[in-house]
Amino acid sequence: MTDQTIGADIQLLVPRLPSAGVIAPYIEEIDRTHVYSNGGPLERRLCSELGAFFSDRTGSRAPAVTTVTNGTIAIELALRTYVAAAGGEVILPSYTFIASAQAVSNAGFTPVFVDVDEDTLAVTPAIVRRAIEVRGKPAAVLVVSPFGGPIRFDEWDDLETTTGVPVIFDAAAAALSISKVGRQPVCLSLHATKILGAGEGGAVISTDEALVVAIRSMTNFGFDPAGTRLSLRRGGNYRISEYAAAVGLASLTEIAHKRRTLFARFEEFRDRLAGSRIQFQEGFGSEWITATMNLILPDEAVEPVLARFSRDGIPWRRWYGDGCHTHPIFAESPCLSSLDVTKRVARRTIGVPFHEFLTDSQIERICAACTGW
Ligand SMILES: *Cc1c(COP(=O)(O)O)cnc(C)c1O
């Protein structure tokens, strides 16, 4: 690897979007069409290729897709269209990236935090059902894919059917773990640091075509999709440019390669940590992968391992911090339990260096630092 910016130090995360040469043919199309935004040909192609990508992955018919400015806006617009209530409470796990809670607030709802399951790091229908018993029905539930991990779509579909509470999926980092797409909106981020990147960007995916058409219209000032130039609903400018679509399309051509490369990097970790008591998220590196990797440490290993990381110059991060409820801006938001599991998993779940440029010897250094504590 000759990239000067990467250097010899171990980096926590090194995103890699397609190189200039891979993007160039798409940019040349822009030169020819003189269309730079507003749902141009590249953006429309990105929507249809994403639809094909998810139908290939899920074995179902191609869902409807619209791009949006970013993953946070995807959640906001999904909440504003899929949820009948214009306000009220939205249940979500505290253990998520802060964007989930910000999106709930920005869409005019009150975030209500719940705990997660200790094994999957995800909120479960059982947790939500208990919350409904205690507090009554919320306006919606925002189900988060923890660090891009799998979501049990069928169980959530069942929860929505049996309780009538609409479900929205924050699958921001989950492009390679989505196993099903139904009518509930699936919100994706195309940020550079996610597994499928466009620099900035996002998408909403659903089999409900009318829902996706409505969200798409909101990205363009609520203009009538039939082209009357009349604004039919509240909206704004939540579009992506043709340049971002170009990068997104180029990324799709490389995603299979990226997946293989990261699977292979993970194998180095898995082999070196085999027999230790360190765990990974279930199925990580064998069934699915994403652009970050967490070690799940035994409780008593947290302090010694982090001390060794700082001694050895190995960067690490708790990607979700201690949960959204610990951020000052959400300090007043209701929590539906003591969030004891969140506290435990937040402490033990440590993001470690993981990217395509990690060398075997760097992985050896990282693994050496976290074994034999
Ligand atoms: C990245 C991320 C988001 C936000 O996506 P952006 O494209 O950065 O706005 C939301 N939720 C989760 C869980 C994320 O990881």
The ligand as an SDF file (V2000), in Angstrom:
LIG
                    3D

 15 15  0  0  0  0  0  0  0  0999 V2000
  -24.3070    6.4020   10.0520 C   0  0  0  0  0  0  0  0  0  0  0  0
  -25.5430    6.1770   10.7820 C   0  0  0  0  0  0  0  0  0  0  0  0
  -26.6350    7.0500   10.6460 C   0  0  0  0  0  0  0  0  0  0  0  0
  -26.5510    8.3350    9.8920 C   0  0  0  0  0  0  0  0  0  0  0  0
  -26.2280    8.2510    8.5240 O   0  0  0  0  0  0  0  0  0  0  0  0
  -25.6560    9.5610    7.7920 P   0  0  0  0  0  0  0  0  0  0  0  0
  -25.6200    9.1780    6.3570 O   0  0  0  0  0  0  0  0  0  0  0  0
  -24.3030    9.8140    8.3840 O   0  0  0  0  0  0  0  0  0  0  0  0
  -26.6080   10.6770    8.0730 O   0  0  0  0  0  0  0  0  0  0  0  0
  -27.8080    6.7280   11.3160 C   0  0  0  0  0  0  0  0  0  0  0  0
  -27.9090    5.6310   12.0750 N   0  0  0  0  0  0  0  0  0  0  0  0
  -26.8940    4.7760   12.2360 C   0  0  0  0  0  0  0  0  0  0  0  0
  -27.0960    3.5520   13.0710 C   0  0  0  0  0  0  0  0  0  0  0  0
  -25.6750    5.0190   11.6020 C   0  0  0  0  0  0  0  0  0  0  0  0
  -24.6550    4.1570   11.7760 O   0  0  0  0  0  0  0  0  0  0  0  0
  1  2  1  0
  2  3  1  0
  2 14  2  0
  3  4  1  0
  3 10  2  0
  4  5  1  0
  5  6  1  0
  6  7  2  0
  6  8  1  0
  6  9  1  0
 10 11  1  0
 11 12  2  0
 12 13  1  0
 12 14  1  0
 14 15  1  0
M  END
$$$$
